[in-house]
Amino acid sequence: MAKPELTQLRIKIRSLADEARVIRSEERKAKTNRQTALVNSLCLHRTKVVRPEARCALLCYAFLRGMPYERVEQMPKTRPDWRRIRKMIERFSDASSELELLDVKTRLEMWIDGA
């Protein structure tokens, strides 16, 4: 059975993907109605807010499942937001004590160094 924390993270990932899909659909509608300001606003939200959040969530999921970073992102053009990923890992990891959380943070540092 899947861990509840990973299930919640998978739901977050799917929600972000759905949000991007809906925004893209609304962009197309706004383009046909020649609403340039709306198109620009939606595009910026999708690329500057939703996309980085989805990337962080996917990297967090990969880390929690024990995947090596190199397998997830072979040639990234930009550095991930490690601070955001660290917060997500703290939230979605099943570490119940400070000692377990410290172990997770140590493993994350090793994972980042391997990136």
N, C-alpha and C positions, 0 to 999 in steps of 0.2 A: 504494500500500500504506500502511496506517495505521502511525503511529509506535508503537514498542513502549510508550513511556511513556503515550500516550493510551489504548492498549489496556488497560494495567493500571488506569488511572483509570476507564475504562468498566466494567471488571470490579468495581472497588470500588463504583461507583455502583449497579450491579445487585445486588451482594451486600447493600448497605444497604437497598435496596428490598425484596429478598426477606426480610431480617431483620425489617423493619417488618411485612410481610405475615404472617409466621409468628407474630410477637408478637401481632398483632391477632387471629389465629385462636385462639391460646392464651388470650387475654383472654376471647373469647366462650365458650370451654369452661369457663373458671374461673367466669364469671358464672352459667352454668347450674348449676354445682355449688355456687354461693353461697360461693365462696372470695374474699371481699372483699380480704383482705390481698394475695393473689396478683394479683388484678386491678389493684389500686392500684400494686403494685410493677412489673408489666409495663407499665402505662400510663405511669408515670413514666420508665421506661427508654426506651420508644419515643419519648416526646415530648421528653425532656430530654437524651438521649444520641444516639440514632439519628437523629432528625430534624435537629438542628443539624449533625451530621457529614455527612449527606446534602446539606444545603444548601451547606455549604462545598465539598464535592466537586463539586457541580454548578456552583458559581460558578468554581471552579478550572478545570473543563473548558471553561466558556464563555470564560474569559480566554485559555486556551491555544489555543483555536480562533479567537480574534480577534473574538468577539462583543462588542458594546457592553453595558455593565452595564444600561443602561436597557431593553434588549431582553429581558434575562433576568428582571429584577425591576422591575415598573412602580411599584408602591406598597408597598414593604415596611413592615411594622409595627415591626420591630426591625432594628437594625444587624447586619450579618453579623460574624462573628468574623474580622476581617481578619488577625489574627496566625496563626490556624489555616490560613486560605487561603494566606497567604504561605508557610508551611511546606510545604503541599501543592504549591504551584507550584514551590518549590525542588526538591522530590522528583520531581515528574512532568514538569518541563520538560526539554527536550533540551539545555539549556545545559551545555557540557562544560568551559568555562573560567571563571575568575573574571570576566573581562570580559563574557562572554555572560550570566552570571548577574547582573551589575550592570545590563546592559541590560534584562533581564527585570524586575528590581526597579524600574527607572525607569519602564518601561511600566506596571507594576502601580500605582505611585503615581499616574500620570496617569489610569489606569482608575478608581482609587478616588476621585480628585478629581472625576471626571466623575459619580460616583454621587450 
